[in-house]
């Protein structure tokens, strides 16, 4: 059975490190998306990881 986990990343500079850490732990990046809630605020980045079959 597949496991799924969604991780919110506050700053884009952290995305690469987070992906590396999760992949070392056996997870695979499935989807990446970003959203800005209101003008002038920082953008949230979301990484959806999957693991298993």
Secondary structure, DSSP 8 states (H G I E B T S, - for coil): --EEEEEEESSGGGHHHHHHHHHHTT-EEEEEEEE-SSTTS--EEEEEEEE--
